[in-house]
Amino acid sequence: MTEKLTVELGERSYPIFILPDWDAYAEAIAEHAEITSPPTVICDTNTGQYAGDGGLLIELDAGEKTKSFAQLEKIHEEMALHRIDRGGKIIAVGGGVIGDLAGFAAATYLRGIDFYQVPTTLLAMVDSSVGGKTGINLSAGKNLVGAFWQPKAVFICTEFLKTLPPREFSAGMAEVIKYGMLYDRALFDQLVALEQPLSWDHPELPGVIRRCCEIKAEVVKADEKETATNGGRALLNLGHTFAHAIENVAGYGTYLHGEAVGIGLVMAAELSLKLTAEGRAGFQFTQADVDAARELVARYGLPTSLKDTLDGNPPPKLDIDALMDAMRRDKKVRAGKLRFVAMETLGTAVTVDDVDEALIEKLWQQFS
Ligand SMILES: NC(=O)c1ccc[n+]([C@@H]2O[C@H](COP(=O)([O-])OP(=O)(O)OC[C@H]3O[C@@H](n4cnc5c(N)ncnc54)[C@H](O)[C@@H]3O)[C@@H](O)[C@H]2O)c1
């Protein structure tokens, strides 16, 4: 059954469709994408098979390196060459890389044109296609240039996931688990209770994706541009301060983002336990919660510490000083203080600004 939810952002509100099969997908695009002239379809070499016919097709190399100024320029030049005007529409068919790049191309071409998201990875379905963050990387760091630019609609169809490599599916599951941990204990419990782990054709997957999109929509509605000083959109970064440090020190691409998030989520759980032990007001995180988080992350083949094998290989050895340094450089650092997302209870996250650096160092030791 086709499901629809709405991201409520006043005049920038838009629908997310969750579509059970190809027929429903084709129907939804025909009915709800307001495309009057041939669209510009942006995809990568792995998602070109899903691009459809008609319009201007721009197929880029797969991989994070594509989120660059060079590829942005290529898109703009091709669109200009084909005399795409302000009524032109972009359709992003791909994972987060294509979604972020195509969204930023739409935000900046002729000072902004409409675009649609067709996410084809689990990560893009539950996270990057919703919420309007678009952008590209610099050599100085990831996502350093970009814009908030909301899509006109998001079309999610789980059939795309049939061709997604299992390692990428697992990486997406880290973000799914994240939503349960930060916002929704019932979702977390639902994931724990599943007899068979989620896979592209699992009957519960569409409902789980829907719930993740609902949570993201609620959080984004309350803090669209991440300006809240407490909580807000920053809560979606549960586990990510650790994950970004791991990705940075290991070298981008060594760990998939979701794999680093897997470790980051267990570290955030352990941090929450330590803050509870310190007697922080509101914190009631338990050892059983930490264990449950670790088990769920491990169930999807994700690493839960820096000691775990990575895609069947021995993990890289990461220097703790380098990890601490990388965290200090993270863009979530405000006024020189390390900022973390922790959980008061499993399912309720808060931002904490005054965490002792020594405690974080101890955590890295424990996970190394
Ligand atoms: N905008 C946001 O809010 C937001 C949130 C989270 C992550 N991101 C960004 O998302 C990016 C990561 O996204 P991702 O994990 O989707 O990576 P990705 O787009 O690189 O896709 C992962 C791999 O899967 C391939 N692929 C995609 N769909 C496929 C399919 N259906 N079948 C076969 N192969 C397929 C891709 O070609 C690529 O090789 C990062 O750049 C990150 O910064 C953005």
The ligand as a MOL file (V3000), in Angstrom:
LIG
                    3D

  0  0  0     0  0            999 V3000
M  V30 BEGIN CTAB
M  V30 COUNTS 44 48 0 0 0
M  V30 BEGIN ATOM
M  V30 1 N 21.8280 15.5760 3.3820 0
M  V30 2 C 21.7990 14.9020 4.5000 0
M  V30 3 O 21.0270 15.2080 5.4000 0
M  V30 4 C 22.6990 13.7250 4.6610 0
M  V30 5 C 22.5060 12.8490 5.7260 0
M  V30 6 C 23.3220 11.7140 5.8160 0
M  V30 7 C 24.3140 11.5110 4.8720 0
M  V30 8 N 24.4730 12.3990 3.8550 0 CHG=1
M  V30 9 C 25.4940 12.1750 2.8160 0
M  V30 10 O 25.1350 10.9970 2.1180 0
M  V30 11 C 26.2980 10.4270 1.5360 0
M  V30 12 C 26.2820 8.9450 1.7570 0
M  V30 13 O 25.1340 8.4170 1.1520 0
M  V30 14 P 25.0500 6.8760 0.7280 0
M  V30 15 O 25.4430 6.0420 1.8630 0
M  V30 16 O 23.7160 6.6810 0.1230 0 CHG=-1
M  V30 17 O 26.2450 6.7400 -0.3180 0
M  V30 18 P 26.3290 6.7070 -1.9080 0
M  V30 19 O 25.4100 7.6730 -2.5380 0
M  V30 20 O 27.7650 6.8130 -2.2390 0
M  V30 21 O 25.8300 5.2410 -2.2530 0
M  V30 22 C 26.5630 4.1280 -1.8080 0
M  V30 23 C 26.9410 3.1920 -2.9660 0
M  V30 24 O 25.7850 2.4730 -3.3830 0
M  V30 25 C 25.5980 2.6230 -4.7940 0
M  V30 26 N 24.1530 2.5240 -5.0210 0
M  V30 27 C 23.2160 3.4390 -4.7070 0
M  V30 28 N 22.0000 2.9400 -4.9120 0
M  V30 29 C 22.1630 1.6880 -5.4040 0
M  V30 30 C 21.2570 0.6680 -5.7900 0
M  V30 31 N 19.9250 0.8060 -5.6650 0
M  V30 32 N 21.7830 -0.4890 -6.2540 0
M  V30 33 C 23.1250 -0.6700 -6.3400 0
M  V30 34 N 24.0270 0.2420 -5.9430 0
M  V30 35 C 23.5370 1.4150 -5.4850 0
M  V30 36 C 26.2210 3.9410 -5.1020 0
M  V30 37 O 26.5600 4.0470 -6.4600 0
M  V30 38 C 27.4480 3.9210 -4.1950 0
M  V30 39 O 28.4430 3.1460 -4.7830 0
M  V30 40 C 27.4760 11.1500 2.1730 0
M  V30 41 O 28.0340 12.0380 1.2420 0
M  V30 42 C 26.8660 11.9220 3.3290 0
M  V30 43 O 27.5550 13.1110 3.6060 0
M  V30 44 C 23.6940 13.4970 3.7420 0
M  V30 END ATOM
M  V30 BEGIN BOND
M  V30 1 1 1 2
M  V30 2 2 2 3
M  V30 3 1 2 4
M  V30 4 1 4 5
M  V30 5 2 4 44
M  V30 6 2 5 6
M  V30 7 1 6 7
M  V30 8 2 7 8
M  V30 9 1 8 9
M  V30 10 1 8 44
M  V30 11 1 9 10
M  V30 12 1 9 42
M  V30 13 1 10 11
M  V30 14 1 11 12
M  V30 15 1 11 40
M  V30 16 1 12 13
M  V30 17 1 13 14
M  V30 18 2 14 15
M  V30 19 1 14 16
M  V30 20 1 14 17
M  V30 21 1 17 18
M  V30 22 2 18 19
M  V30 23 1 18 20
M  V30 24 1 18 21
M  V30 25 1 21 22
M  V30 26 1 22 23
M  V30 27 1 23 24
M  V30 28 1 23 38
M  V30 29 1 24 25
M  V30 30 1 25 26
M  V30 31 1 25 36
M  V30 32 1 26 27
M  V30 33 1 26 35
M  V30 34 2 27 28
M  V30 35 1 28 29
M  V30 36 1 29 30
M  V30 37 2 29 35
M  V30 38 1 30 31
M  V30 39 2 30 32
M  V30 40 1 32 33
M  V30 41 2 33 34
M  V30 42 1 34 35
M  V30 43 1 36 37
M  V30 44 1 36 38
M  V30 45 1 38 39
M  V30 46 1 40 41
M  V30 47 1 40 42
M  V30 48 1 42 43
M  V30 END BOND
M  V30 END CTAB
M  END
